[in-house]
Amino acid sequence: MNFIQQPDNHDQQLPDEETQEPAVEGHTPSGNLHPRDFLDAYGSLLRKSSLILLVLLGRDYTRKFHVRELARMVHRDVSLVSKNLKSLEVTGLVTRKDVGNLAFYQGNMESALFRQMKIWFTLLELQALIRDLQGMTTSVILYGSCARGEDTAESDIDLYIEAAAKGPVRETLYTHRSALSREFFPIVNTPDETYRLKTGDAPFFDSIRQGIVLIG
């Protein structure tokens, strides 16, 4: 189940959870920019309500969504969703197309930042699993469409895991499977099996090596 969708009995609109950010201090007395000043332009991006929209638009980036449709899907007020989408459009993360009096929004796959945020969302979803795999694996690599930021809601999460003992790893994978919003397809190999894969199927092994190293 996609973790964006809420149960059917939660039809009511939810207020935005975020409180107002405190005023950001000005530049340093010397007149130089503070290292965090670039974040001033992205305050709306870092709200949970905006991040939820980005997850949804990222997982279904081939579709265009009307504002009211998105508001129903994320159970937020239409005015809040519209405000967030306009801010995301300014950053280039989403595109807008007007059809008559209706505005439709779509994830902007031409934006490197948008694709990187899609990867970031996948890494956040895997964080608890990766934490529990520490110490029992020699290598964990995220590869495939999720590592390239090209994944959809139907994409499997592809993981290559190397471990001396497979049993504990498989038990850990099983306990985390239900917490993930998408199916994941882990390959668990011993170091010897990794070597045989490297020599026996070099193209596939190279595709794995081009992924994101999470452990190792």
N, C-alpha and C positions, 0 to 999 in steps of 0.2 A: 504493500500500500504506500502510495506517495505520502510523505509525512506532511505535505502542505495541506492536504484535504483534511477537514475536520469531520467528526461524526455527524450523522444527519440530525441528531437532536441538539446541535449547537448552531441553530440557524440565526441566532441573534448576532447583530453586529457588535464587534468588540472594539473598545476604544484603543487608541494607540497606547502602549505601555510606557513609552519613554517620557521622562521628565525633561523639562527645559534644561539645556546645557548652560552652565555658568558662562558668563562673559569671558572671552579669551583675552588675556593680557596683550597689550600692544607690543611693538618691537622692542628689542633690548635698547638700553640707553645709548649704546654706540651707534644705533641706526641700522645695525645688521638684522637680517631676518632671524627669527628664532627657528630652530630646527623643526618645530611642529607647525609652523605657520601655514604650510601648504595644506594642512587638514581643514583650514577654515572654509574652504570651498566645497568640502565634502561632508559637512555636518549631517545633512539629510540622508546621505547615502548610508551612514552608519547606524541609522535607526532600524530596529527590528522589523518594522512594517515595510521598510524599503528592501531589506534583505530578503524577506519572504517573497516579495514580488520578483526579485532577481532570481531566486531559486526557481520559481514557477516559470518565468520567461526563459530561463536558461535551459530548463529540462524540456521545454516545448518551443524551441527557438524558431521552428519553421512556421509557426502560426502567428496570426495577428489577433490581438484581443481588444475588445471594447472595454472601456473603463468600468462600466457597470458589471460586465461579466467577470472581470478581475476582482471587483469588490465582493461579489457573491462567492467567488472561489476562495478568497482569503478571509472572508468574514470581517471586513473592515468597512468603515463608512466611505461612501463614494467620494466625498470631498477630500478625505485623507488620501485615498488611493490616487485621485487625480493630481493632488499636490505633489505626492511622491514621484509619480510618473513624469511630471513636468521637470522635476529636479534631476531625475535620472536621464531625461532627454538632454538636458544641458550638459551633463558629463559625457554624453556620447554612448552611454551604456545601452540605451534603448532608442529605437527610431519611432517616429509618429507619421501616420498617414491619415489625412482627413478625407472622408467619403461623405459628401453632403455635410450634414451637421454633426456627424459622428467622428470621433477620433479613435483610431486603432493604434495599438502599440505592439512592438515586437522587439525581442532581444537582438542586439546588434552584434552579430558574429564577426563583423569586420573590426570590432574593437578588441585590441589585445588585452585590455583591462577586463573586459567582459569575459573573455575566454579564461583568463587567469582566475577570475572570481569563481567561475564554474568549477575549476580545479580546486580552489580553496574550499568551496562548499563540500566537495567530496572528501577532502582531507579532514574537515571538521567532523563529518559523519563517521569517518573511520577512526577518529582519534582514540576513543576508548578501546577499540580492538587493538590498535597498534600499541597502546600502552600495556595491554595485557600480554601481548606477544613478546615484549622485551624480555630478554634473558633466556628464552626458549628457542630463538631463531637466530641464524647467522645472517639472514638477508630477507627483506620484504620489499618488493617492488610493485608499485602501481603502474600498469601499462594499459595499452589500448585506448579507446575513445575517451575514457575518464581522465587519463593522463594528458590528453591533448586538448581537453576542454571541448570536445565535440560530442559528448554524450547526451542522450535524451532520457526521458523517464523510463523507457523500455531497455536502456543499455544495461548490460551486466557490468558489475565492478570487477575488473580483472586484477587479481593479485598473484604474484609469483613469490612463493615462500620457500626458503631453504632452511632446513632444520635437521639436526642429527637424529632427533627422535620425533616421529610424526604423530604419535598418539596424543600427547598433550596439546600439540598445535591444533589437531582436528577437534579435540574437545573444546578448546577455546573458541575456534571458529563456529562451532555449533551453538554455543551459548550466546554469541553475538549476532547470529543470523537474523533472529526475529527483530532486532533493534534497528536494522537497516531498512531504508525505504525502498531499496531495489534489490534484485537478486545479485549475488556476487559469486564469482567463479574462481575460487582459489586453486592454484596448483601447488601442491606441497611435495617437495623433493628433498632427498638427502644430498649432501655435497657430491657424492659419487653419481647420483642421477643427474645432477646439474651438469657435471662434466660430460656425461653421455649425451645429454640434450645439446650441449654446445657443439660437440663434434658430429652428432647425428642429424641435427636439424638447425644448422647455422642461421638460416633466414629467420626462423621463429625466435631463436635465442637472441638474435640482434634486435628484434622488435621489442623483446622484453627489456634488454639493456638500455633501450632508448626511453624507457619509462622513468618514473620518479622513485628514487630510492627513499624508502621510509625507515628502514632499519638496515644497517650494514655499511 
